[in-house]
Amino acid sequence: MRAALSTLTVARPRDLAHALRLMGGGGGAGRPTPLAGGTDLLVYLNAGTHTGRGFIDLWGLRELRGVRTTRRGMTLGALTTFSEIREHAALARRFPALAAAAAEVGGRQIQNRATVAGNIANASPAGDSLPALMALDAIVHVRSVRGSHAVPFGALYRGYRDLALAADELITAVEIPFAPPRSVQFFRKVGTRRAQSISKVVMAGVLRVGRDGCVDHVRLAWGSVAPVTLLSGRAEEALLGAKPSRMAAALARDALMDDIAPIDDIRSDREYRLAVAGNVLEQSLRAADPRFARS
Amino acid sequence: MSPRATLSLTVNGKRRRVSVPPMKRLLDVLREECSLTGTKEGCGEGECGACTVLIDGRTVNSCLVPAVQAAGATILTVEGLARGARLTALQEAFVGMGGSQCGICTPGILLAAHELLRRKRGRVPSDPEVREALAGNLCRCTGYQRIVDAVQAAARPGPRGVKRPAAMARHRPSARAREHR
């Protein structure tokens, strides 16, 4: 049943410090829910699946906006929208896998509101930007009144929709280190239709073939094929040190089948997802380096 | 006692003050407080785009924006496109070229297309560009081709440098539309 929107309360913090105090005060059921672009939360409210009565509106906090470039990488404010990611030339050049993911999150209307930290905090295994962030070894910066710390993306999800953050913590920024020079990035989303669909399988990857002709860096991250977004460690292991060839791609595909654990649900079924994930992997490898098509 | 927030926002160039529950949907604020019923509710979950409006020049699904986040914002709804009885080139093109059938999706599509044409600054968007820009707007009547044709026609300069849907009078369907005949 739809939540009675008229009974919900919203705090509007003046700045980040104020927001953190609001997050820290009043534990348990009284703790307010942080609200960013609202593109997930309002859906849950309309459907009646979010039961919290209080919210903290973060949308106006300038400290959570903006994209900064450092020597090691780029840092996105928590409220960076997917439109801003798409339109940021340096981001798109440095992180094409993330830019491609941003362009396929919903339609423009969603991309104009939905934020990178919102996608992370919503913690859906189908979140489209999450494989890109994971493949790029992103680091999530978190703060509370107790202090701040950084969480590597790989340690962020403990289980289905279970984020490794304390209840009073807010995501403030996402740091993405530059990928190794001469590496290739890829992103692929498979849904029911091209636009406005939730993924059946989504993957992002970073691959580099070294000067000796062997793969010396590989990250393959997957969504919608397990309870959490994950790196396919066995497939990566199969590729690392290998010379690109059709055989190497096939071995990686076999290994991938043990990395992922897709289920039957409303969007797809296990068999289809296994087949498509394997196809997506081989196609992506061939696109990244044509030698993966040769015997 | 339900909480209320007093907000001021600019809708179609007019300053408004409304006192509403803070999590009330912008869609409902526009329809109920502002009596602007051109903005439609379709799915109520951000899938269909029928409720699309512009906030500070960018499209949003107004069913997913809480009223508090519209405080101080400049909002454009379909009622704000025409100047009195004078339609925009985009609206004229939709009327003349069959870009609208049942009409429920039309206000949202007009605003999404309006944003695209402004972003293109006078360039005619390509077929894939129009389709990408309208990907968040579902239409169950037209099959989209006439919508795409109308958006492109509206971007073409007409006589005397005025942007007019020149194709209106002598509509030449695109190659793709011809195939479907």
Interface residues (C-beta under 8 A of the other chain):
Chain A: L5 S6 T7 L8 T9 V10 R12 L35 G38 T39 L42 V43 L45 N46 A47 F55 D57 W59 S83 G106 G107 R108 Q109 I110 N112 R113 R194 A195 Q196
Chain B: S2 P3 A5 P21 P22 M23 K24 R25 G44 E45 G46 E47 G49 T52 I55 R58 T59 V60 N61 C63 L64 V65 P66 V68 Q69 A112 E115 E132 A133 L134 A135 G136 N137 L138
